[in-house]
Amino acid sequence: MTAQAEAHPRVTILGVPIDPVTFDQMLDRIAAWIAAGDSLHQICTVSPEFVMIAQDNPEFMRVLRTADLCVADGVGLLFAARYLGHRLPERVTGSDGTPLIAQRAAREGWSLFLLGAGPGVAERAADRLIRQNPGLRVVGTWAGSPAPEEEDEIVARVNAAGADILLVAYGAPRQDLWIARNRDRLDVSVAIGVGGSLDFVAGVVPRAPRWMRRLALEWLFRLMRQPWRWRRMLRLPRFVWAVLRHRERAIAQEGEPS
C-alpha cells in the first residue's frame, strides 16, 4: 500500500469501496500510471445506482472491490459517507471528468480511445474534445457493443490504436464488467467507464443546468427528460433506506455486550 493510500483510506459504503480523492488527485494517479506503463489500471465512477446494482450482482461487486480507483460519482455518496462517519472531498463524476481528462491529455501528450455510446456519438464527442483542446490526440473511436462475441475485434482495434487511456461508454455495469474481463489483454494504461459522458460531450443529450447540479437535482432533470428512467430511479430511495438500516445495525451491534 502506498503512502497516499495510507493517508487517504478507502471509505466503504454498503460493501463498495470509494476512494476519497478529488479530480486533481485522480488526474495525478492517471499521470503516474501512464508514466509507469506497467499494466492496465481500472477506474470506476461509482454512483448510488452502482452500489445498489452491486448488492444483487456479485460479479459487479467483485469488479468494484478490485478496481484500482473508485471515485464518488454522485452526491448521495458524499451524504452517505458523512452519515456513516466518513468524508469524501468532492464528487468526481464521469461527466465532468471526461473533459478534464481530455484537457490534461492535450497538455501531457496522452492519447485517448473513445469506445461505446450510439453510432456516431464517439466520433462527434472526439471532434468536440479536439476543438476544445488543441493538440489532443484521439487515436480511435468505435461504438461496438459489450457483447462477448465482439470482444476480440474491439480489443484488437484498441490495441492497434496505441492509446494511453480508454474511455468506455456502455453504461453500468456492462462497461465496468467489460473492462474487467479484458484488462489482461488491453494494451492501455488506464480504462474508465464513463456512462453517458460521451452523449453529453457530443451534445446528443443535454446536461442539467449548473444550478440543478449544485443542488444535487441532476437526477430530476434526467427524469423529466427521460421519464422511462423512473424504474432505475427507484434505486435511489432504496440506497437511502439501505444506508439508514446499515447505520442502525452498526449502532445496535456497538451497544451489545461483548
BAFI-3210 file (N, C-alpha, C; in Angstrom, 3 decimals, decimal comma, padded with zeros to 6 digits):
// residues 258
n [1|2|3|4|5|6|7|8|9|10|11|12|13|14|15|16|17|18|19|20|21|22|23|24|25|26|27|28|29|30|31|32|33|34|35|36|37|38|39|40|41|42|43|44|45|46|47|48|49|50|51|52|53|54|55|56|57|58|59|60|61|62|63|64|65|66|67|68|69|70|71|72|73|74|75|76|77|78|79|80|81|82|83|84|85|86|87|88|89|90|91|92|93|94|95|96|97|98|99|100|101|102|103|104|105|106|107|108|109|110|111|112|113|114|115|116|117|118|119|120|121|122|123|124|125|126|127|128|129|130|131|132|133|134|135|136|137|138|139|140|141|142|143|144|145|146|147|148|149|150|151|152|153|154|155|156|157|158|159|160|161|162|163|164|165|166|167|168|169|170|171|172|173|174|175|176|177|178|179|180|181|182|183|184|185|186|187|188|189|190|191|192|193|194|195|196|197|198|199|200|201|202|203|204|205|206|207|208|209|210|211|212|213|214|215|216|217|218|219|220|221|222|223|224|225|226|227|228|229|230|231|232|233|234|235|236|237|238|239|240|241|242|243|244|245|246|247|248|249|250|251|252|253|254|255|256|257|258]
n.u [000,843|000,523|001,963|000,198|-002,242|-002,412|-002,674|-005,105|-007,451|-009,694|-013,227|-015,938|-019,060|-021,921|-020,575|-019,176|-016,180|-014,957|-012,809|-011,375|-010,860|-009,979|-010,780|-008,324|-006,510|-007,236|-006,490|-003,754|-003,118|-003,700|-001,725|000,578|000,226|000,284|002,880|004,282|003,491|003,091|000,916|-002,645|-004,872|-007,853|-010,563|-013,472|-016,463|-018,363|-021,744|-024,739|-026,534|-024,815|-023,936|-026,266|-026,886|-024,724|-025,349|-026,980|-025,573|-023,042|-020,691|-020,296|-019,918|-017,495|-015,818|-015,882|-014,658|-012,110|-011,121|-008,752|-009,193|-011,947|-014,237|-016,302|-019,094|-021,616|-023,717|-025,123|-023,481|-021,580|-023,160|-024,000|-021,554|-020,778|-022,867|-022,297|-020,037|-017,702|-015,620|-015,861|-014,131|-015,126|-017,523|-016,627|-017,184|-018,009|-019,047|-018,108|-015,486|-014,547|-014,140|-012,123|-010,092|-009,483|-008,525|-006,220|-004,871|-004,295|-002,406|-000,405|000,219|-001,039|-002,845|-006,154|-008,803|-012,077|-014,787|-017,886|-021,274|-023,901|-024,225|-021,923|-021,705|-019,372|-017,514|-018,437|-018,146|-015,376|-014,561|-015,492|-014,047|-011,452|-011,575|-011,981|-009,665|-006,873|-004,388|-004,946|-004,885|-006,927|-006,965|-008,607|-011,999|-015,038|-018,171|-019,433|-020,287|-020,984|-021,161|-020,075|-019,217|-018,160|-015,849|-013,167|-012,642|-012,956|-011,010|-008,735|-008,881|-008,574|-006,016|-004,453|-004,603|-003,045|-003,540|-003,298|-005,265|-008,419|-011,732|-014,799|-018,071|-020,528|-022,429|-023,445|-023,858|-022,320|-020,139|-018,065|-017,770|-017,001|-014,475|-013,093|-013,160|-011,482|-009,074|-006,549|-005,654|-005,730|-003,923|-003,511|-002,945|-004,804|-008,212|-011,512|-014,853|-017,359|-020,059|-022,834|-021,299|-020,086|-022,299|-023,126|-020,880|-020,867|-023,170|-025,537|-027,249|-028,557|-027,020|-027,990|-028,933|-026,439|-027,173|-028,977|-027,319|-025,638|-027,403|-027,792|-029,743|-029,638|-030,526|-033,289|-033,660|-032,836|-034,791|-037,090|-036,605|-036,234|-038,484|-038,820|-036,847|-037,709|-037,957|-035,300|-034,579|-035,739|-033,868|-032,556|-034,086|-034,028|-031,324|-030,899|-032,497|-031,176|-028,680|-029,458|-030,458|-028,141|-026,536|-028,113|-027,980|-025,256|-024,951|-026,546|-025,123|-022,764|-023,739|-024,316|-023,507|-020,194]
n.v [-001,205|002,231|005,348|007,390|006,050|005,127|007,524|008,384|006,497|004,075|004,573|002,649|001,853|000,210|-002,127|-001,425|-000,036|003,318|005,743|008,477|010,951|013,885|015,575|016,517|014,861|012,370|012,750|013,021|010,461|009,049|010,129|009,130|006,369|006,159|007,029|004,977|002,721|-000,034|-001,829|-002,352|-000,079|000,151|002,390|003,123|004,898|005,540|005,494|006,011|004,278|002,359|001,165|-000,065|-001,825|-003,527|-004,848|-006,920|-008,180|-010,158|-010,394|-007,834|-006,468|-007,641|-006,624|-003,855|-003,899|-004,694|-002,833|-000,323|002,290|003,824|006,253|008,893|009,278|010,899|012,754|011,630|009,695|011,199|012,324|009,951|008,882|010,822|010,550|008,053|008,539|009,250|010,896|012,253|014,090|015,436|015,307|013,203|013,045|011,133|012,598|015,236|014,598|013,526|015,715|017,017|015,112|015,017|017,610|017,599|015,547|016,689|018,543|016,949|015,144|012,692|009,966|009,194|006,739|006,408|004,562|003,026|004,198|005,526|004,882|006,834|008,705|008,655|009,590|012,218|013,227|013,054|014,912|017,325|017,401|017,600|020,063|021,714|021,312|021,959|020,065|017,701|014,179|011,912|008,717|006,764|005,734|004,032|002,430|-000,191|-002,931|-004,250|-006,973|-010,323|-011,702|-009,738|-008,919|-009,723|-008,439|-005,737|-005,381|-005,831|-003,592|-001,457|-002,007|-001,823|000,879|002,108|003,616|005,605|005,985|004,535|005,223|004,050|003,733|002,179|002,069|001,283|-001,977|-002,860|-001,669|-001,631|-004,298|-005,235|-004,006|-005,214|-007,915|-007,888|-006,772|-007,939|-008,221|-005,850|-003,214|-000,695|002,003|003,019|002,458|003,542|003,531|005,474|005,930|007,860|009,954|010,531|011,049|013,469|015,117|015,061|016,414|015,148|014,447|016,702|018,245|018,721|022,037|024,179|025,124|023,229|021,041|021,883|021,820|019,171|018,023|016,811|014,296|014,671|016,351|014,631|012,688|014,130|014,644|012,106|010,142|007,390|006,416|006,022|003,613|002,868|004,970|004,299|003,005|004,915|005,834|003,311|003,047|005,079|004,096|001,674|002,577|003,925|001,757|000,248|001,827|001,850|-000,871|-001,072|000,636|-000,702|-003,094|-002,132|-001,430|-003,822|-006,150|-007,439]
n.w [000,000|-000,832|000,436|-000,040|-000,207|002,401|003,759|002,884|003,408|001,954|001,795|002,791|001,546|002,045|001,374|-000,909|-002,058|-001,841|-003,055|-001,394|-003,157|-005,083|-008,205|-009,228|-007,886|-008,924|-011,604|-011,253|-010,368|-012,711|-014,383|-013,142|-013,508|-016,307|-016,792|-015,533|-017,019|-016,706|-016,419|-017,018|-015,471|-013,732|-013,485|-011,704|-011,857|-009,393|-008,479|-006,420|-007,672|-008,787|-006,417|-005,453|-007,540|-007,294|-004,940|-005,694|-007,630|-007,687|-009,252|-010,286|-007,887|-007,145|-009,152|-008,568|-006,075|-006,691|-008,422|-009,406|-008,714|-007,260|-007,685|-006,349|-007,900|-007,546|-005,505|-003,466|-002,395|-001,046|000,987|002,248|003,119|004,985|006,820|007,780|009,167|007,813|005,313|002,121|-000,295|-002,641|-005,376|-008,018|-011,023|-013,974|-016,074|-015,738|-015,489|-017,923|-019,863|-018,377|-018,270|-020,998|-021,350|-019,703|-021,005|-023,508|-022,734|-021,597|-023,541|-023,710|-025,227|-026,399|-026,553|-027,608|-026,716|-027,365|-026,610|-028,782|-032,395|-034,167|-032,110|-030,491|-032,346|-032,797|-030,222|-029,984|-031,945|-030,801|-028,390|-029,355|-030,699|-028,507|-027,110|-028,320|-029,949|-028,699|-028,831|-030,176|-030,766|-031,674|-032,290|-031,582|-031,763|-031,329|-029,111|-025,800|-026,063|-025,662|-027,975|-029,585|-028,437|-029,093|-031,546|-030,807|-028,798|-030,355|-032,070|-030,238|-029,191|-031,503|-031,986|-030,057|-027,690|-024,667|-022,734|-022,239|-022,742|-021,808|-022,780|-022,099|-020,177|-016,802|-015,345|-017,418|-018,823|-016,932|-016,235|-018,715|-019,086|-016,941|-017,711|-019,889|-019,160|-018,952|-021,508|-022,831|-024,216|-022,822|-020,509|-018,709|-018,034|-018,151|-017,080|-018,394|-018,656|-019,637|-020,562|-023,073|-024,647|-023,521|-024,042|-026,830|-027,339|-027,752|-025,702|-023,407|-020,529|-017,098|-015,954|-014,458|-011,915|-011,018|-010,825|-008,790|-006,667|-006,368|-008,024|-010,452|-011,127|-011,182|-013,366|-015,436|-015,198|-015,874|-018,562|-019,545|-018,908|-018,888|-017,324|-014,739|-013,326|-012,889|-011,262|-008,884|-007,431|-005,967|-003,592|-002,400|-001,899|000,008|002,115|002,631|003,548|005,894|007,375|007,583|009,262|011,561|012,299|012,791|014,995|016,827|017,117|018,283|020,740|021,939|024,552|024,980]
ca.u [000,000|001,316|001,754|-001,008|-003,399|-002,488|-003,139|-006,494|-008,018|-010,969|-014,480|-016,789|-020,488|-022,683|-019,670|-018,491|-015,136|-014,881|-011,560|-011,616|-009,957|-010,513|-010,474|-006,882|-005,816|-007,479|-005,650|-002,363|-002,998|-003,644|-000,405|001,565|000,038|000,761|004,339|004,795|003,263|003,318|-000,280|-003,876|-005,486|-009,275|-011,251|-014,925|-017,143|-019,418|-022,920|-025,633|-027,089|-023,793|-023,922|-027,435|-026,733|-023,734|-025,943|-027,624|-024,710|-021,747|-019,567|-020,093|-019,320|-016,082|-015,100|-015,729|-013,721|-010,759|-010,709|-007,628|-009,717|-013,399|-014,490|-017,688|-019,882|-022,967|-023,716|-025,665|-022,374|-020,978|-024,056|-023,965|-020,273|-020,826|-023,810|-021,640|-018,876|-016,516|-015,644|-015,393|-013,877|-015,976|-017,980|-015,695|-018,121|-017,543|-019,488|-017,163|-014,129|-014,127|-013,483|-010,897|-009,081|-009,076|-007,719|-004,900|-004,244|-003,738|-001,227|000,636|000,525|-001,687|-003,779|-007,420|-009,692|-013,455|-015,494|-019,254|-022,342|-024,611|-023,475|-021,501|-021,585|-017,961|-016,841|-018,826|-017,506|-013,949|-014,418|-015,674|-012,930|-010,257|-011,744|-011,842|-008,320|-005,938|-003,272|-005,417|-004,826|-007,901|-006,391|-009,596|-013,379|-015,809|-019,371|-019,406|-021,208|-020,300|-021,446|-018,839|-018,757|-017,464|-014,708|-011,887|-012,467|-012,788|-009,688|-007,752|-008,947|-007,986|-004,571|-003,807|-004,583|-001,954|-003,998|-002,917|-006,479|-009,614|-012,986|-015,796|-019,401|-021,570|-023,344|-023,169|-022,491|-021,724|-018,832|-017,079|-017,549|-016,258|-013,080|-012,508|-012,964|-010,454|-007,959|-005,260|-005,205|-005,802|-002,637|-003,677|-002,539|-005,955|-009,533|-012,518|-016,246|-017,823|-021,518|-023,384|-020,464|-019,863|-023,538|-023,094|-019,825|-021,269|-024,355|-026,697|-028,100|-028,156|-026,832|-028,811|-028,332|-025,455|-027,800|-029,555|-026,208|-025,167|-028,396|-027,921|-031,024|-029,403|-031,374|-034,628|-033,601|-032,784|-036,087|-038,051|-036,324|-036,296|-039,352|-038,689|-035,828|-038,244|-037,665|-033,916|-034,502|-036,196|-032,697|-032,096|-034,649|-033,537|-029,971|-031,042|-033,017|-030,135|-027,670|-030,055|-030,510|-026,768|-026,077|-028,874|-027,426|-023,929|-025,130|-027,070|-024,039|-021,840|-024,355|-024,458|-022,393|-019,257]
ca.v [000,000|003,450|006,329|008,148|005,240|005,085|008,822|008,552|005,152|003,952|004,568|001,554|002,129|-000,991|-003,107|-000,887|000,908|004,605|006,431|009,894|011,743|014,991|015,463|016,696|013,662|011,323|013,021|012,725|008,996|008,659|010,508|008,187|005,066|006,239|007,110|003,653|001,877|-001,434|-002,655|-001,574|000,313|000,391|003,385|003,031|006,112|004,878|006,266|005,186|003,215|001,306|000,477|-000,922|-002,917|-004,451|-005,663|-008,083|-008,680|-010,444|-010,152|-006,386|-006,131|-008,038|-005,672|-002,609|-004,106|-004,918|-001,715|000,444|003,540|004,000|007,647|009,153|009,930|011,017|013,472|010,734|009,004|012,133|012,385|008,659|008,766|011,695|009,951|006,885|008,971|009,376|012,109|012,239|015,515|016,031|014,427|013,053|012,453|010,846|013,662|016,342|014,077|013,290|016,915|017,314|014,170|015,468|018,821|017,187|014,736|017,594|019,176|015,966|014,310|011,388|009,677|008,627|005,958|006,540|003,334|002,903|005,149|005,163|005,052|008,193|009,580|008,752|010,449|013,606|013,607|013,257|016,183|018,422|017,425|018,085|021,503|022,394|021,076|021,834|019,171|016,433|013,038|010,835|007,797|005,816|005,767|002,881|002,202|-001,577|-003,280|-005,074|-008,392|-011,121|-012,105|-008,628|-008,502|-009,915|-007,375|-004,439|-005,371|-005,671|-002,196|-000,602|-002,248|-001,310|002,349|002,549|004,670|005,566|005,943|004,038|005,641|003,073|004,292|001,176|002,105|000,335|-002,418|-003,521|-001,105|-001,995|-005,726|-005,397|-003,663|-006,229|-009,163|-007,750|-005,959|-008,612|-008,215|-004,487|-002,519|000,699|002,189|003,348|002,264|004,165|003,501|006,867|006,023|008,728|011,150|010,845|011,677|014,867|015,825|015,164|017,247|014,320|014,554|017,886|018,094|019,598|023,354|024,161|025,329|021,958|020,170|022,347|021,423|017,703|017,711|016,346|013,128|015,135|016,843|013,483|012,021|014,938|014,487|010,689|009,561|005,937|006,051|006,036|002,353|002,937|005,953|003,695|002,570|005,992|005,667|002,051|003,327|005,844|003,187|000,697|003,262|004,126|000,464|-000,162|002,552|001,360|-002,163|-000,841|001,205|-001,773|-004,021|-001,484|-001,382|-005,160|-006,531|-008,366]
ca.w [000,000|-000,919|001,496|-000,372|000,160|003,852|004,241|002,481|003,291|001,267|002,531|002,318|001,661|001,702|000,789|-002,082|-001,663|-002,519|-002,738|-001,110|-003,993|-005,875|-009,634|-009,429|-007,419|-009,913|-012,770|-010,879|-010,389|-014,122|-014,877|-012,593|-014,141|-017,686|-016,725|-015,178|-018,193|-016,359|-016,595|-017,088|-014,206|-013,952|-012,663|-011,724|-011,389|-008,615|-008,071|-005,603|-008,508|-008,821|-005,126|-005,337|-008,507|-006,752|-003,880|-006,312|-008,705|-007,058|-010,155|-010,310|-006,593|-007,193|-010,005|-007,821|-004,976|-007,207|-009,271|-008,859|-008,171|-007,308|-007,328|-005,935|-008,941|-007,011|-004,234|-002,460|-001,741|-000,096|002,142|002,928|003,815|006,167|007,763|008,366|009,925|006,967|004,491|000,734|-000,528|-003,673|-006,443|-009,135|-011,967|-015,319|-016,977|-015,617|-015,584|-019,310|-020,407|-017,627|-018,751|-022,331|-021,158|-019,202|-022,046|-024,516|-022,153|-021,287|-024,700|-023,634|-026,314|-025,945|-027,425|-027,134|-027,062|-026,884|-026,944|-030,003|-033,639|-034,496|-030,944|-030,093|-033,322|-032,514|-028,969|-030,269|-032,662|-029,850|-027,443|-030,079|-030,914|-027,218|-026,560|-029,442|-029,688|-028,142|-029,752|-030,055|-031,755|-032,148|-031,797|-032,060|-030,966|-030,899|-028,034|-024,801|-026,278|-025,640|-029,309|-030,234|-027,634|-029,772|-032,541|-030,144|-028,152|-031,420|-032,516|-029,206|-029,110|-032,716|-031,938|-029,192|-026,774|-023,258|-021,915|-022,899|-022,133|-022,238|-022,512|-022,283|-019,053|-015,715|-015,021|-018,586|-019,173|-015,927|-016,404|-019,976|-018,818|-016,063|-018,469|-020,925|-018,679|-019,131|-022,905|-023,371|-024,131|-022,416|-019,118|-017,879|-018,644|-017,288|-017,512|-018,331|-018,772|-020,678|-020,739|-024,485|-025,124|-023,081|-024,777|-028,233|-027,444|-028,060|-024,518|-022,641|-019,088|-016,262|-015,705|-013,375|-010,611|-010,600|-010,418|-007,476|-005,669|-006,423|-008,665|-011,814|-011,335|-011,504|-014,743|-016,336|-015,134|-016,630|-019,987|-019,898|-017,875|-018,852|-016,339|-013,375|-012,641|-012,428|-010,185|-007,634|-006,665|-005,084|-002,248|-001,832|-001,389|001,257|003,136|002,966|004,358|007,210|008,045|007,876|010,445|012,715|012,707|013,349|016,336|017,684|017,402|019,205|022,047|022,510|025,424|024,367]
c.u [000,875|001,037|000,493|-002,255|-003,551|-003,044|-004,617|-007,126|-009,376|-012,134|-015,335|-018,249|-021,251|-021,830|-018,872|-017,436|-015,179|-013,582|-011,829|-010,628|-010,716|-010,243|-008,967|-006,105|-006,038|-006,584|-004,184|-002,123|-002,864|-002,264|000,658|001,449|000,540|002,285|004,947|004,650|003,382|002,121|-001,494|-004,411|-006,928|-009,813|-012,749|-015,519|-018,430|-020,511|-023,732|-026,257|-026,115|-023,864|-025,086|-027,394|-025,800|-024,293|-026,537|-026,765|-023,316|-020,546|-019,255|-019,465|-017,831|-015,263|-014,868|-014,680|-012,288|-010,280|-009,585|-008,080|-011,223|-013,700|-015,984|-018,420|-021,335|-022,945|-024,283|-024,579|-021,679|-021,827|-024,003|-022,674|-020,267|-021,734|-023,177|-020,333|-017,597|-016,619|-015,118|-015,267|-014,766|-016,493|-016,926|-016,457|-017,475|-017,894|-018,559|-015,729|-013,648|-013,505|-012,178|-009,765|-008,566|-008,179|-006,309|-004,154|-003,605|-002,441|-000,070|001,029|-000,070|-002,637|-004,998|-008,053|-011,074|-014,258|-016,911|-020,156|-023,007|-023,757|-023,175|-021,274|-020,129|-017,195|-017,171|-018,188|-016,028|-013,720|-014,527|-014,500|-011,663|-010,362|-011,526|-010,431|-007,336|-004,725|-003,673|-005,366|-005,884|-007,554|-007,390|-010,959|-014,101|-017,018|-019,367|-020,493|-020,440|-020,556|-020,145|-018,314|-018,042|-016,141|-013,380|-011,619|-012,205|-011,430|-008,596|-007,714|-008,253|-006,474|-003,840|-003,680|-003,468|-002,328|-003,410|-004,134|-007,647|-010,835|-014,094|-017,181|-020,486|-022,588|-023,010|-024,242|-021,729|-020,323|-017,742|-016,760|-016,731|-014,769|-012,411|-012,237|-011,759|-009,186|-006,606|-004,788|-005,364|-004,465|-002,841|-003,265|-003,730|-007,228|-010,587|-013,904|-016,854|-019,319|-021,980|-022,546|-020,249|-021,105|-023,567|-022,082|-020,245|-022,470|-025,603|-027,724|-027,649|-027,959|-027,769|-028,143|-027,418|-026,107|-028,445|-028,468|-025,698|-026,103|-028,650|-029,253|-030,846|-030,282|-032,797|-034,692|-033,629|-034,123|-037,137|-037,856|-036,465|-037,168|-039,288|-037,658|-036,397|-037,962|-036,244|-033,794|-034,981|-035,034|-032,231|-032,741|-034,226|-032,152|-030,051|-031,493|-031,946|-029,047|-028,193|-030,060|-029,113|-026,259|-026,813|-028,312|-026,062|-024,018|-025,624|-025,983|-023,038|-022,397|-024,518|-023,274|-021,508|-019,153]
c.v [001,251|004,365|007,129|007,374|005,176|006,390|009,026|007,176|005,174|003,989|003,448|001,880|000,918|-001,995|-002,625|000,128|002,183|005,274|007,916|010,782|012,878|014,724|015,552|015,463|012,490|011,514|012,744|011,218|008,505|008,964|009,520|006,827|005,073|006,287|005,748|002,680|000,394|-002,340|-001,754|-001,314|000,718|001,405|003,188|004,312|005,672|005,860|005,428|004,042|002,047|000,466|-000,489|-002,067|-003,981|-005,322|-006,956|-008,725|-008,934|-010,164|-008,660|-005,917|-006,480|-007,058|-004,358|-002,758|-004,289|-003,815|-000,934|001,751|003,558|005,405|007,861|009,969|009,988|011,672|012,608|009,983|009,913|012,232|011,085|008,495|009,606|011,103|008,758|007,237|009,103|010,668|011,800|013,689|016,167|014,958|014,401|012,301|012,151|011,954|014,863|015,863|013,897|014,538|017,264|016,375|014,601|016,695|018,480|016,375|015,606|018,228|018,185|015,101|012,914|011,212|008,938|007,744|006,036|005,350|003,378|004,026|004,705|005,377|006,526|009,110|009,756|009,661|011,916|014,099|013,879|014,595|017,371|018,532|017,967|019,579|022,282|022,308|020,874|020,983|017,828|015,353|012,005|009,845|006,755|006,059|004,552|002,726|000,778|-001,873|-004,117|-006,565|-009,189|-011,477|-010,980|-008,274|-008,626|-008,791|-006,030|-004,337|-005,165|-004,222|-001,270|-000,774|-001,710|000,205|002,883|003,654|004,485|005,345|005,480|004,478|004,763|003,547|003,277|001,184|001,035|-000,748|-002,953|-003,005|-001,581|-003,487|-005,993|-005,103|-004,755|-007,530|-009,088|-007,050|-006,616|-008,618|-006,858|-003,784|-001,026|000,800|002,378|003,085|002,739|003,954|004,881|007,027|006,878|009,938|011,522|011,463|013,154|015,667|016,066|016,075|016,473|014,403|015,770|017,550|019,039|020,958|023,292|024,310|024,047|020,993|020,566|021,903|019,915|017,272|017,225|015,137|013,549|015,644|015,677|012,751|012,794|014,758|013,046|009,956|008,044|005,481|005,866|004,741|002,341|003,882|005,391|003,182|003,654|005,923|004,358|002,243|004,055|004,918|002,193|001,324|003,494|002,832|-000,001|000,527|002,080|000,037|-001,992|-000,293|000,137|-002,754|-003,436|-001,489|-002,738|-005,488|-007,560|-009,645]
c.w [000,000|000,246|001,247|000,037|001,666|004,402|003,941|002,305|002,600|002,244|001,943|002,603|001,142|000,937|-000,398|-001,636|-002,497|-002,086|-002,518|-001,853|-004,667|-007,350|-009,867|-009,002|-008,363|-011,132|-012,474|-010,836|-011,835|-014,695|-014,405|-013,264|-015,587|-017,716|-016,414|-016,342|-017,930|-016,618|-016,710|-015,688|-014,489|-012,956|-012,823|-011,149|-010,701|-008,217|-007,089|-006,392|-008,627|-007,551|-005,017|-006,348|-007,934|-005,638|-004,433|-007,397|-008,141|-007,952|-010,239|-008,999|-006,587|-008,021|-009,257|-006,719|-005,449|-008,143|-008,598|-008,223|-008,349|-006,816|-007,101|-006,990|-008,469|-005,655|-003,116|-001,713|-000,732|001,163|002,941|003,713|005,085|007,236|008,489|009,072|009,148|006,145|003,100|000,285|-001,572|-004,611|-007,534|-010,222|-013,307|-016,288|-016,935|-015,826|-017,007|-019,940|-019,683|-018,031|-020,119|-022,238|-020,700|-020,256|-023,117|-024,013|-021,981|-022,484|-024,620|-024,824|-025,776|-027,019|-026,807|-027,644|-026,508|-027,333|-028,248|-031,240|-033,912|-033,306|-030,524|-031,046|-033,070|-031,225|-029,182|-030,965|-031,704|-028,895|-028,100|-030,333|-029,615|-026,657|-027,700|-029,061|-029,111|-029,216|-029,362|-031,152|-032,241|-031,536|-032,360|-031,163|-030,425|-029,882|-027,018|-024,956|-026,332|-027,033|-030,055|-029,552|-028,362|-030,769|-031,873|-029,478|-029,205|-031,926|-031,516|-029,166|-030,326|-032,691|-031,052|-028,230|-025,381|-022,370|-022,773|-022,098|-022,695|-021,805|-022,850|-021,150|-018,029|-015,674|-016,217|-018,892|-018,208|-015,978|-017,657|-019,759|-017,992|-016,818|-019,391|-020,455|-018,928|-020,572|-023,583|-023,156|-023,897|-020,948|-018,191|-018,679|-017,650|-017,897|-017,322|-018,591|-019,936|-021,003|-022,201|-025,109|-024,748|-023,899|-026,219|-028,435|-027,801|-026,937|-023,724|-021,168|-018,345|-016,125|-014,481|-012,003|-010,103|-010,149|-009,042|-006,363|-005,662|-007,030|-010,108|-012,138|-011,750|-012,935|-015,725|-016,351|-015,928|-018,131|-020,457|-018,867|-017,802|-017,825|-014,928|-012,622|-012,096|-011,245|-008,849|-006,791|-005,694|-003,705|-001,597|-001,231|-000,054|002,388|003,581|003,832|005,776|008,012|008,448|009,138|011,700|013,224|013,360|014,773|017,301|018,073|018,392|020,618|022,712|023,415|024,761|025,185]
res [m|t|a|q|a|e|a|h|p|r|v|t|i|l|g|v|p|i|d|p|v|t|f|d|q|m|l|d|r|i|a|a|w|i|a|a|g|d|s|l|h|q|i|c|t|v|s|p|e|f|v|m|i|a|q|d|n|p|e|f|m|r|v|l|r|t|a|d|l|c|v|a|d|g|v|g|l|l|f|a|a|r|y|l|g|h|r|l|p|e|r|v|t|g|s|d|g|t|p|l|i|a|q|r|a|a|r|e|g|w|s|l|f|l|l|g|a|g|p|g|v|a|e|r|a|a|d|r|l|i|r|q|n|p|g|l|r|v|v|g|t|w|a|g|s|p|a|p|e|e|e|d|e|i|v|a|r|v|n|a|a|g|a|d|i|l|l|v|a|y|g|a|p|r|q|d|l|w|i|a|r|n|r|d|r|l|d|v|s|v|a|i|g|v|g|g|s|l|d|f|v|a|g|v|v|p|r|a|p|r|w|m|r|r|l|a|l|e|w|l|f|r|l|m|r|q|p|w|r|w|r|r|m|l|r|l|p|r|f|v|w|a|v|l|r|h|r|e|r|a|i|a|q|e|g|e|p|s]
***
